[in-house]
Amino acid sequence: MTMYDFDTLIERRGTACSKWDGLKQRFGVDDVLPMWVADMDFASPPEVVEALRRRVDHGVYGYTVMTDSYREALKNWLAQRHQWTADPDWICHAPGVVPALAMLIEAYTQPGDRVLIQPPVYFPFERVIRQNGREVVYNPLVERDGRYEMDFDDLDRKLDGTVRLMILCSPHNPVGRVWTEEELRRLGQLCLERGVFVIADEIHGDLVYPGHRHRPFASLDARFAENSATCVAPSKTFNLAGLNTAMVLIPDTHRRRLYQQVMGRWSVGSLNPFGAVAAEAAYRHGGAWLDALLKYLEGNLAEMRQRLAELTGIRMVEPEGTYLVWLDCRSLGLPDQALDDFFLRKAKVAFNEGRIFGPGGEGFMRANIGMPRALLKEALERIASAVRDLQASR
Ligand SMILES: Cc1ncc(COP(=O)(O)O)c(C=O)c1O
C-alpha cells in the first residue's frame, strides 16, 4: 500500500494548464486525451504543497535570493540519490532549463559557432541554438535491436575542431536511454580531447527505472566536471514545471562567472519565492514520494507494454528512464500528416509528433504516461480500437 495517491483524477481544465487548456491552441481540437507536453497529471508531494501553503500564508511575496539552505538541499539530494559530491558554490539559478541552455550558449559561444546535438532529441535544443544565431551539428543516435545508442564513429568525425559546444541529454528525451558510465566516459574523453564544452541537461535524471542508474556526467571525472555545466531541476521529478525554477552547476570558476554575466545582462537572476520554497522542500522531503511515483510509472509502462503488444503497427521503445515513451508507428504505414490525424481524430489522443524532435523522428510519436492508470487505460483502448479500424479498412 502506497501512502500517495496517483490514481485519483484531478481536474486540470480551468487552471490555465498548458496540457489540457492549451489543446485547442496547439492541436486545433480539444476532445482528446492529452499525452504531450512533459508534465504529469499528479499533485506534487504533500510536503511540497504544505511548504507552499505556509509560504502563501505569509502574504508577502517579494524578491527572493538563493539561500545556503537551498544550496544544501540540492547538494544533499545529488549526493544521496546520485553519489555526486557537488560543491554548493557551483549552483547557479536559472528560470528554467531551456532558458539556461540559451544563456549557456550565449556565454560560451559566438554567433556562427557550431553546437552539436544528438537527434532525435528534445526539440528546444535545436531551436535555442538557431535562434541565438549559432549553427546546429547533428550526431544522430542509431537504433540497434530496438535500443538507441550514440554513434561514436560519427561523433569522432563531427568533432573536427569547429564544434565548440555540445548539449548532452541525459537521460535522453525522447528515446528514454539512461546513458551508461562507459558511454558517458567515452563521450567525455572525446570532448576533452577535441576542446568541446559539454552542457549536460540532466532534468530527467531522477526518473530512472530499476536496472538502470543515472550517472551525472560531472561526477565521473574531475576533468569532465571542469569541462561541463549541468542543468538540473525539480520540475520533472516533482511535477513543478510551472514554477520556473532550475539550477545549473558550473564547477569552473571562470565559466561560472561568464554564465552569471549573461544572467545579469538579461536580469533574470532573482528566484521566485514559490519556486524556491517548493524546490527546497522537494529535495529535502520528496524522496519517498518519488520512489512511489516511479513504482506507479512502472505500472503504467507495464500497462502500455501489454496493450501495445496485442496490436500490430505500434512498437514501444522500452524506456530506461523518463515518463516519456517513444513509439515507433512506421508500420502503420501513414505519412506525417495522416499519422498526426490518425491519433488526434481517430484515436483522440494528443502526442508530440516524432518529427519535431529532428532527423530520425519521422514515423514516431512521443507519449507522456504521467497520468492516472484509468486515464492511460482509456487512451490505450482508444488507440487499440483506432488501429483495428484502420487495419479493417484496408
Ligand atoms: C530534456 C529537457 N530539458 C528541458 C526541459 C524543460 O525545462 P524547463 O521547463 O525548465 O525549461 C524538458 C521538458 O520536457 C526536457 O525534456
The ligand as an SDF file (V2000), in Angstrom:
LIG
                    3D

 16 16  0  0  0  0  0  0  0  0999 V2000
   15.4690   17.4010  -21.7980 C   0  0  0  0  0  0  0  0  0  0  0  0
   14.6210   18.5380  -21.3080 C   0  0  0  0  0  0  0  0  0  0  0  0
   15.1830   19.7040  -20.9840 N   0  0  0  0  0  0  0  0  0  0  0  0
   14.4550   20.7450  -20.5410 C   0  0  0  0  0  0  0  0  0  0  0  0
   13.0790   20.6560  -20.4140 C   0  0  0  0  0  0  0  0  0  0  0  0
   12.2700   21.8410  -19.9640 C   0  0  0  0  0  0  0  0  0  0  0  0
   12.8700   22.5300  -18.9790 O   0  0  0  0  0  0  0  0  0  0  0  0
   12.2690   23.9110  -18.4370 P   0  0  0  0  0  0  0  0  0  0  0  0
   10.8000   23.7620  -18.3840 O   0  0  0  0  0  0  0  0  0  0  0  0
   12.9140   24.0080  -17.1050 O   0  0  0  0  0  0  0  0  0  0  0  0
   12.7320   24.9520  -19.3870 O   0  0  0  0  0  0  0  0  0  0  0  0
   12.4600   19.4570  -20.7490 C   0  0  0  0  0  0  0  0  0  0  0  0
   10.9890   19.3510  -20.6520 C   0  0  0  0  0  0  0  0  0  0  0  0
   10.3840   18.4820  -21.1810 O   0  0  0  0  0  0  0  0  0  0  0  0
   13.2350   18.3740  -21.1980 C   0  0  0  0  0  0  0  0  0  0  0  0
   12.6780   17.2220  -21.5360 O   0  0  0  0  0  0  0  0  0  0  0  0
  1  2  1  0
  2  3  1  0
  2 15  2  0
  3  4  2  0
  4  5  1  0
  5  6  1  0
  5 12  2  0
  6  7  1  0
  7  8  1  0
  8  9  2  0
  8 10  1  0
  8 11  1  0
 12 13  1  0
 12 15  1  0
 13 14  2  0
 15 16  1  0
M  END
$$$$
